[in-house]
Amino acid sequence: MAPKGVMLLPVSDPPPSLRGSDDNAPLFKGSGMTRRGAVAAVSYMACAVLLVLFNKAALSSYNFPCANVITLFQMISSTCILYAMKRWRIISFTNGEPHKGSFVPLETIFHTLPLSIAYLLYMLATMESVRGVNVPMYTTLRRTTVMFTMIVEYLLTRQKYTHPVVGSVALIVLGAFVAGARDLSFDAYGYGMVFIANVTTAIYLATINRVGKSSGLNSFGLMWCNGIVCGPILLFWTYIRGDLELTMNFPYLHSHGFQVVMIFSCILAFFLNYFIFLNTTLNSALTQTMCGNLKDLFTIGLGWLLFGGLPFDVLNIIGQVLGFVGSGFYAYCKIKGK
């Protein structure tokens, strides 16, 4: 029983027997996506847009020098939230047992070790890639993740896709290259970090499907394992690099504005990680990547207004349009079950 006055969280991955029949029903007749999958996809996109903007504000507007420390704060916050919710029996870490009292056994943590390492590389590369590239170009280049995801899924699971899906991916990648062809703010390091982030993202999403489904853990359990394994490693890494000392001497550390940005960044990171797991397991790694492309419309618009950094260019506009058309066509294929 949950403590008196505590509401059970409705997104804690209840067992199939306890889920409403409508949750697993198709969006409409013949659709390849369930209603629950659609909610997970939309929720992910909303969190992702906001998180990119808050991270960009911390790294660029306040010139915070330590991207790894932001990742560390997000990881510690997520682990603490999961611990409290588990102790209060609001959530479970396993499938089919809504409120079992024990935490994740050691052998299961070892089983999820590849996922945790992939998660750490994904987080570090993604956070560092935000720094060197303006928001519109960052989101444009990140769209090429879909190509890497298809390659990794094929190598790991021999997953093949239909010709319309492959065509939509080709259109997205073409749009990304067209959009970046005349980027006047080109930065080799920034572009390189974005592509490294794309590779690590593809590996991470493919690993969720392989390790997540075989571990018996739900989304919260997988997040817990990531925090337990990666937290100490990242803490040690930031210490030896001197990032913790830089953080303590950061001039805006006690600024209320900076603190608000960091708090929202940590909260959004928790929900983003949950919806990444949920969307990837309910739909697919490729669908998760495509959701990242669809939310770019809002990220690019808001990033352009709030942070600027991208001069107007016809090629860039054409590339953006090609990317959105490709993402929209994939969404159509997925919903129609093609």
Secondary structure, DSSP 4 states (H G I P E B T S, - for coil): -PPTTPPPPTTS---GGGS-TTTTSBSSTT-SSBHHHHHHHHHHHHHHHHHHHHHHIIIIIS--S-HHHHHHHHHHHHHHHHHHHHHTTS--SBTT-TT-S----HHHHHHTHHHHHHHHHHHHHHHHHHHHS-HHHHHHHHTTHHHHHHHHHHHHH-----HHHHHHHHHHHHHHHHHTTT-TT--HHHHHHHHHHHHHHHHHHHHIIIIIHHHTB-HHHHHHHHHHHHHHHHHHHHHHTTHHHHHHT-TTTT-HHHHHHHHHHHHHHHHHHHHHHHHHHHT-HHHHHHHHHHTHHHHHHHHHHHT------HHHHHHHHHHHHHHHHHHHHHHHT-
